[in-house]
Amino acid sequence: MEKAVTRRKWTAGLLIAGTVALVVAFWSLIMSMLSLLAVAGVLTLLPLPLCKVLEKRLPSGAAAAIALLTLLGAVLGMLWGLIPPLLRQSAQLMSRLPALLDSLRELLTRWSAALEARGIPLGDMQAELFSRISAAAGQLAATLVSGIRRLTGSVSQWLLAPLLSFYFLRDRKRLCLLLSLVLPVKYRARGIRAAREMRRESALYLRGQLILSLFVAAMTALALLLTRTPGALLLGLFMGVMELIPYIGPFIAGVPAVLLALQSGWTAALWTLLAICLVQQVEANLLSPRLLSGATRLHPLAVLLAIAFGGMAGGVVGMMAALPLVVCVRGAVRGWRE
């Protein structure tokens, strides 16, 4: 009996070690597959309400196809109109980068002179700080340009995501039934409730956050156009993307806009800062409570810890994915405990 128990323990240990070794060996492939499934999941959740409405009059396959094509048509139409001006504005911002760095150098020189006049010498700190700012600005601009070009160049790699989402939409009831059969009978009801709650909270968060990001991007771009800030459309889109990172994202996205407006003087920079703050106040006090109150009712400390952990694990992408993952886990735990 003891030999049989020992053999089972050794077998389980070998299986766990083999699984860990396979995950480590094929980590990049696993992450690519998970990214593909995540995109397919988002493309499934967004048109799901329209698909349910269409299924009342159409077969499930036709309803799924029409709902998905409606979503993809809207996204492709938006990209078709936005990518050319975004590339032009990216090139303009790159050409303005040397003048911006000169303005920052002059500003740092004035501040250091004022501090030294009050007995606070900076020494080599000024040169080091400026080198860090220059490197960060160059990296940010290059990342924006390469990100847009990578998006246009990698569209063909994500053609499987709409196909996967179509089958997820069409066969979702059958897939849910098959997944429920995998669970033991005594845990099956809990598993179904957990999956439903996770899907509900994920869908609420994704739809609300999408509307919120689109509003922030549009209003920020319009406000920056009114203040005549260079690259208003690109900066507005950047603000909409950074809206996915609560608390920290708007601050990160607002710094380049204020720095670019600073080239036209302090008055233009203050107007740009005021416009960004106004958009953020409208988002925080009017839209966010209506769109995300039920989906992200989390303590700010939990949100900040999730963002910090996501940033350490996956950089900016990890910070964006942290809160949706927390919402999914919370929904699953809530459904399981009920």
N, C-alpha and C positions, 0 to 999 in steps of 0.2 A: 504493500500500500504506500509506504513511504517512498519507494523507488518510483512508483507511478506519479505521485505528487511532484517529486523532484524533476522527473522527466517533463511534466507539463510546465513547470516553472521555467526550465531551461528552454523549452520550445517557445513559450511566450516571450522570454527575453530575447531569443534569437529573432523572432518575428518583429519585435519592437526595434531591435538594433538594425535589422534589414530595412525596415520602413524608414527609419531615420537616415540611413545611408543613401537610400534611393531619393529621398527628399533633398538631401544635400547635393547629391550628384546631378539631379535634374531640377535644381531650384529655379533657374532662369526659365526653363520650359513650363514649369508649374505656375510661375508668376504670370507668364504670358497667357496661359490658359485661363487663369483666374481673372486677369484683366479683360479677356474676351468675354467671359461669362458675366462679368460685372456690367460691361457695356450692353450685352444682350439683355440682362436683367432690367437695366434702366429703360431700354427700348421696349420692354414688355410692360413695365408698370405704367409708363406715361400714357400710352393709348388704350389702356385697359378699360376705363370708363366708356369711351366711345365704342370699343369692341363689344361690351356688354349690351349697349343700346342697340347696336346693329344686329346682334344675335337674336333679337326678338323677331326680326323679319327675314333674316338671311341665314344661310348655313354658316357654321362656325368657321370654315375655311375662308369663305368670302368676307365675312365680317372681320376676321383677323387681317386679311390682306388689305382691305380698304382702310382700316384704322391705322395700320402700320404705314401704308403709303401716304396717308394724310400727314402723319407726323414727319416722315422722311422728306416729303415734298416741302413742308414748311421749313425744315432745317436746311435743306439744300438751297432753297430760294434765298434764305437769309445769308448763307455762306457765299452764294453766287454774287450777291450785292455787296457784301462786306469785305471779302478778301482783297480785291484790287485796291480800294482806298486804304485798307490797313497796311498793305505792303508799301504803298506810296508814303504814308505817314511814318512808317518804320524807317524808311530811307531818309526822310526829312529829319527825324529825331537823331539818327546816327550822324547826319551832317552838322546838327546843332551841338553835338556832344562836346567838341573841343571848346566852343565858346562857353558852354555851361561849366566846364571844368575851370576855365580861366576866371569866370565869375566867382566860383567857389574858392579858388586860390586867393583872389583879391579879398573876399569876405573873411577868410581865415586869417589873412595877414592883418586886416584891420582889427579883428578881435584879439589876436595875439599882441598887437601893439598896445591896445587898450588895457589888456591884462598886465602886460609888462610895466605899463605906466603906473599901475596900482601895486606893483611889487609882486606880481605872480608870473614869473618867467616860465615859458612853455618849453624852451630848448628845442630838442629834436622831436617833441611830441607833435608839433604842427606838421612837419614833413611826413611823419608816419601816418597821422590822421588823414592827410590829403591823399597819400598813396593808397590808403585803404578805401577812401571814398571814390577815387578814380577807378580802382579795380572793381568795386561794387557796381559803379555806374556802367562801366564797359561790359561787365558780365550781364547786368540786367538788360541792357539794350540788345546785346547779342542773343540772349535767351529769348527775348520777345520775337525778334526776327526769325531765329531758327525755329521757334515754336510754331509760328504761323506757317513757315515753309514746310516743316515736318508734318503739320496737319494736312496740308494740301498734298504732300507726297505719300502719306501713309494711309490715304483713304482706301486704296485697294486692299490693304492688309486687313481691314475691318469689314470687308464685304460679308464675312461669315456671320457677323453679329446680327444684321437684320434677318438673315435666314434662320438663325437660332431663335430669335425673338418671335418670328412668325410661327414656328412650331411650338414654342412655349405658349403663345396666345391661343393657337388652335387646339392644342392637346393638353391644356393646363389641367382640366379636370381629370383626365386619364393619368397624367403624370403625378398629380397629387394622390390619386388612388394607389398607384404603384408605390409611391414613397411611403404612404401610410401602411401598406402591407409589410414593409421592411421592419417596422417597429413591432415589438412584442405586443400581444393583445392587451395586456393590462396597462400599457403606457400609450396605447394608440390614440385614445381620446385626448389625452394631454398633448401629445405630439401634434395632433390636428389643430387644437386650439392655439398652441404656440406658433405654428406655421401661419395660421390666419392672422394672429395678432402682429406677427413680424411683418407680414405682407401689408397689413393695413397701415402700420406706423411708417414703414418704408415708403409706401406710396404717398401718404400725407406729406412726409418730409420732402420727397423729391419734387412733387408738384408745387408745393409751397415755396421751396427754395429756388426752383426754376423761375417761377413768376417773380420772386423777389430779386433775383440776380438780373433778370431782364429789365425790370423797372429801374434798378440802381444803375445799370449800364447805360440805359437810354437817358435817364435824367442827369447823370453825371456828364455824359457826352454833350447834352444840350446846355448844361450849365457852363461847361468849359468852352463851348462855342461862343456863348454870350460873353464870357470873360476874355475871349480871344487867346486862349491858351494853346500853344502849338500841340499838334497830335491829339486833338480832343477826342476823336473817335477811338483811337487806339487806347488812350488813357481811360475812357469810359468803359471799354470792353475789359480792360485790365481790372478796373474797380469791380465790375460785375463778377469776374472770375474770383477775385479775392474776397468777395462777399461770402463765398463758401467757407471761409475761415472766420468764425465769429471773433469779435473784439480786436484781433490782431490784423486781419486781412485789410480792412478799410484804412488802417494807419499805414500799412506797408504800401498800399496803392496810392495813398494821398501824397506821399513824400515826393515821387517824381513829378507830379503835376505842379506842386508848389515850387519845386526847384526850377522847372522850366518856365513858370510864370515869373520867377524872380529875375530872369534876364530882362524883362520889361520894366523892372522897378519894384519897390516894396509895395506900392499901391496895387499893382496887378497881382502880386503874390497874396496880399491880404484878401482881395476879392475872390481869388481862386480858392483860398482856404475857407472863406465864408460860404462859397457855393457848395463845396464838398461837405462842410458841416451841416448845411441846410438839408441837403439830400439825405445825409445819414440820420438827421433828426426825424425827417418824414418817414424814413424806413423803420427806425427803431420805435417810434411812438404810434404810427398809424398802420403800416402794412404788416410788420413782423408779428404784432400781437394777433392780428386777424388770420394770417396765413400759417403761422408756425406755432401758435400757442398750444395746440393739442399734440403736436409732433415732437417738440423740443422743450418740453417742460422739465428741464434739467437744472440742477444747481450750477451757478457760474463756476464754482470750484471744480465740479466734475467736467464741465466743458473745457476749462483751461487745462486740466490734467490730461484729458483725452487728446487735445490739440498738441500738447507738449510731447506726449508719448508717440503720437502719429508723426510729428516732425522728426523725432529721434529715429523712428523706424523707417520712414520713407520720404523724408524731406517735405517739400511743398505738397506733393501728391498725397503723402501720408497725413498731413494736416487737413487736407480737404476731405479725405475719406474717413477721418477719425469719428466725426460726429454722426454720419450715417451708420457707421458700424455700431456705435454705442446705442443708437436708436433701435437698430435691428436686434441687438442682444437684449436690450430692455424689453422690447415687445415679446421676444421669445420666452424670456424668464417670466414675464407677467402672464402670458397665456399658459405656460406650464404650471405655474403655481395656482392659477384659478381652477 
